[in-house]
């Protein structure tokens, strides 16, 4: 079983389509690539770790005052986004993408 997994992994690594797909995932070496990784992966998780409970509490208190409309969906989105706090996986993914950006 282990040899079968090793063979599949080696075939995947040597596959040109897999290499192309992996390089297409790499962020672009530019200010926009750097800013994108920071803004979409790292900053939201840091905010969730630091102020996630307060943001969730605020949004839950504001939901009954806005029973319908765009603001209701906005507060539901905030609750969904920050309710469980920050994600170490997303934070580590952002850091890995940032490191990968410079190599």
Order of alpha helices (4+ residues) and beta strands (2+ residues): alpha-alpha-alpha-alpha-alpha-alpha
